[in-house]
């Protein structure tokens, strides 16, 4: 609930009194989402559209509607036909005395408790929300969209700059491994197998809630960090079946080897992230022979277009489970200069990437400020401070509110 002093012409009601819930028939489970299809699938996730389906059952055609993520507290305004995703999706329409777009904006200003992955609709339904006169509702929506259009233009420019930085990094890597970033004398071609002491997938463990041996999985692995919040843990009875060689060591490259959207992503393990760890069967450990190849050089090479394009071509398996098999990794060919030249190339890449990271950090801060500005605008609108009130505006008719109470449609 937001504390405020409402303009005299505004009325305040519980959210449940200004909406009509929409019954949901067929829901599409996430494992059945398609990359393309006839109908978009909208669920409670952060992404506006989470996938597609060709299944006509359950298509919502009476629009506009508002989606609420019962677990995520995410709101979405939908004005096109779609199919709802699975668990946690609540759908409702604004009653006739409330402009749907304004209801969507106002709901985002309602403060809800964070109960983790518990359900939140009960708190939303009991929250209060102001209902301005219809004429003022139109003025508020117009003003919000004018201001948001300016912000969105800036956000678009910032995101384009962010994309250019990603392209810049790839350009740096392209130059680095084609001999243009640093002049080198001789490049020799070797297989990855010949340059590494160990290349092996993890095993499929038996998981428990917690133990002394964490398992690094695909979700943990990002190019710049290891997201330990996604760790899983092995049952102690299995500890003995993981020989020491299978435990992650400093300077190991952890390489995602299955899954659309995750395959090919890697992380260079520093050794300070965890006391001990292993990887599951979807991740390959690539352990460089440091007498032949610099682990940082190899990690940057894996990120480069030379390797990522090869991965795209060598993916095998069904569309839902592409796979980078061990033999294919071992057979990857790498052009390699001497160790001192590898070190010099790594230094130049790191300098270029540091400049790009600094720029990206500034962009991220600007994007966060843009989001905060939008929330500030919504708060002003919610409190009646965004547009001037007109004493000639007719307040919402209370009898109309009462008439709409009853069973939701």
Residue pairs with C-beta under 8 A, 6 or more apart in sequence:
1 110
1 111
1 127
1 128
2 109
2 110
2 111
2 379
2 382
2 383
4 130
4 382
4 383
4 384
5 383
6 12
6 130
6 383
6 384
7 132
7 384
7 389
8 389
9 132
9 133
9 136
9 389
9 391
9 393
9 395
10 130
10 131
10 132
10 133
10 384
10 395
11 130
11 131
11 395
11 396
11 398
11 401
12 128
12 129
12 130
12 131
13 128
13 129
13 131
13 401
14 125
14 126
14 127
14 128
14 129
15 107
15 110
15 124
15 125
15 126
15 127
15 128
15 129
16 125
16 126
17 401
17 404
17 405
18 94
18 95
18 97
18 98
18 103
18 129
18 131
18 401
19 66
19 92
19 93
19 94
19 95
19 103
19 408
20 92
20 93
20 94
20 95
20 404
20 408
20 409
21 90
21 91
21 92
21 408
21 409
22 60
22 62
22 65
22 91
22 92
22 93
22 409
24 58
24 84
24 89
24 91
25 57
25 58
26 55
26 57
26 58
26 83
27 58
27 83
27 84
27 85
27 86
27 87
27 89
28 41
28 51
28 53
28 55
28 58
28 83
28 84
28 85
28 86
29 85
29 86
30 43
30 50
30 51
30 85
30 86
31 320
32 53
33 41
33 50
33 51
33 52
33 53
33 85
34 51
34 52
34 53
34 54
35 51
35 52
35 319
36 52
37 51
37 52
37 53
37 54
38 52
38 53
38 54
38 56
39 52
39 53
39 54
39 55
39 56
39 59
39 81
39 82
39 83
40 49
40 51
40 52
40 80
40 82
40 83
41 49
41 50
41 51
41 52
41 53
41 82
41 83
41 84
41 85
42 48
42 49
42 50
42 67
42 76
42 78
42 82
42 83
42 84
42 85
42 89
43 50
43 69
43 84
43 85
43 86
43 88
43 89
44 67
44 68
44 69
44 70
44 71
44 72
44 74
44 85
44 88
44 89
45 69
45 72
45 74
45 85
46 72
46 74
48 76
50 85
51 85
53 83
55 83
58 83
58 84
59 81
59 82
59 83
60 78
60 81
60 82
60 83
60 84
60 91
61 81
62 93
63 78
63 79
63 80
63 81
64 77
64 78
64 79
64 93
64 100
64 101
65 78
65 91
65 92
65 93
65 100
66 75
66 76
66 77
66 78
66 91
66 92
66 93
66 94
66 100
66 103
66 104
66 107
67 74
67 75
67 76
67 77
67 78
67 84
67 89
67 90
67 91
68 74
68 75
68 89
68 90
68 91
68 92
68 107
68 121
68 124
69 75
69 88
69 89
69 90
69 120
70 88
70 89
70 90
70 119
70 120
70 121
71 87
71 88
71 117
71 118
71 119
71 120
72 88
73 112
73 114
73 120
75 104
75 107
75 108
77 100
77 101
77 104
84 91
88 119
90 121
92 408
93 100
93 409
94 100
94 103
95 404
96 400
96 404
97 131
97 134
97 396
97 397
97 400
97 401
97 404
98 131
98 137
99 134
99 137
99 138
99 141
101 141
101 145
102 132
102 137
102 140
102 141
103 129
105 140
105 141
105 144
105 378
105 381
106 129
106 130
106 378
106 381
106 382
107 124
107 129
108 375
108 378
109 375
109 378
109 379
109 381
109 382
110 124
110 127
110 129
112 120
112 123
112 124
112 127
113 120
113 123
115 123
130 382
130 384
131 396
131 401
132 140
132 384
132 393
132 396
133 393
133 394
133 395
133 396
134 393
134 394
134 396
135 390
135 393
135 394
136 387
136 389
136 390
136 393
139 387
140 381
140 386
140 387
143 381
143 386
143 387
144 377
144 378
144 381
144 386
147 377
148 374
148 377
151 370
151 373
151 374
154 366
154 370
155 367
155 370
158 363
158 366
158 367
158 370
159 367
161 359
161 363
162 360
162 363
165 356
165 359
165 360
165 363
168 352
168 356
169 303
169 352
169 353
169 356
170 304
170 305
172 181
172 349
172 352
172 353
173 300
173 301
173 303
173 304
173 305
173 349
174 304
174 305
174 306
175 181
176 182
176 300
176 304
176 345
176 348
176 349
177 300
177 301
177 304
177 306
177 335
177 345
179 187
181 345
181 348
181 349
182 341
182 344
182 345
182 348
184 337
184 338
184 341
184 345
185 337
185 338
185 341
186 337
186 338
187 335
187 336
187 337
188 335
188 336
188 337
189 333
189 334
189 335
189 336
190 292
190 333
190 334
190 336
191 330
191 331
191 332
191 333
191 334
192 199
192 286
192 329
192 330
192 331
192 332
192 333
192 334
193 199
193 330
193 331
194 292
195 288
195 289
195 292
195 293
195 298
195 334
195 336
196 286
196 287
196 288
196 289
196 293
197 287
197 288
197 289
198 245
198 285
198 286
198 287
199 284
199 285
199 286
199 287
199 326
199 329
199 330
200 245
200 246
200 284
200 285
200 326
201 257
201 279
201 281
201 282
201 283
201 284
201 285
201 326
202 215
202 216
202 246
202 278
202 279
202 280
202 281
202 282
202 283
202 284
202 285
203 241
203 242
203 246
203 278
203 280
203 281
204 280
204 281
205 215
205 232
205 234
205 235
205 238
205 278
205 280
206 234
206 235
206 237
206 238
207 215
207 232
207 233
207 234
207 235
208 233
208 234
208 235
208 236
209 233
210 233
211 233
211 234
211 235
211 236
212 236
212 239
212 276
213 233
213 234
213 236
213 239
213 242
213 276
213 277
213 278
214 228
214 231
214 232
214 233
214 234
214 274
214 276
214 277
214 278
215 231
215 232
215 233
215 234
215 277
215 278
215 279
215 280
216 226
216 231
216 248
216 254
216 277
216 278
216 279
216 280
216 283
217 230
217 231
217 232
217 279
217 280
217 282
217 283
218 256
218 258
218 259
218 262
218 265
218 280
218 282
218 283
219 227
219 230
219 262
220 226
220 227
220 228
220 230
220 231
220 267
221 227
221 254
221 256
221 262
221 265
221 266
221 267
221 283
222 265
222 267
223 265
223 266
223 267
223 303
225 267
226 254
226 267
226 269
226 273
226 274
228 273
228 274
231 277
232 280
234 242
234 278
242 278
246 278
246 285
247 276
247 277
247 278
248 254
248 269
248 274
248 276
248 277
248 278
248 279
248 285
249 269
249 271
249 287
250 269
250 270
250 271
251 268
251 269
251 270
251 271
251 287
251 288
251 290
251 295
252 268
252 269
252 285
252 286
252 287
253 266
253 267
253 268
253 269
253 285
253 286
253 287
253 288
253 295
253 298
253 299
253 302
254 266
254 267
254 269
254 279
254 283
254 284
254 285
254 286
255 264
255 265
255 266
255 283
255 284
255 285
255 286
255 302
255 324
255 329
256 262
256 263
256 264
256 265
256 266
256 282
256 283
256 324
257 263
257 282
257 283
257 284
257 323
257 324
257 325
257 329
258 282
258 317
258 321
258 322
258 323
258 324
259 282
259 321
259 322
260 319
260 320
260 321
260 322
263 311
263 315
263 322
263 323
263 324
264 307
264 308
264 311
264 312
264 324
266 286
266 299
266 302
266 303
268 295
268 296
268 299
279 285
284 324
284 326
284 329
286 298
286 302
286 329
288 294
288 295
288 298
292 336
292 339
293 334
293 336
293 339
293 342
294 339
294 342
294 343
294 346
296 346
296 350
297 342
297 343
297 345
297 346
298 334
300 345
300 346
300 349
301 307
301 334
302 308
307 332
310 332
311 324
314 324
314 328
315 322
315 323
315 324
316 322
316 323
316 325
317 323
336 342
337 345
377 386
380 386
381 387
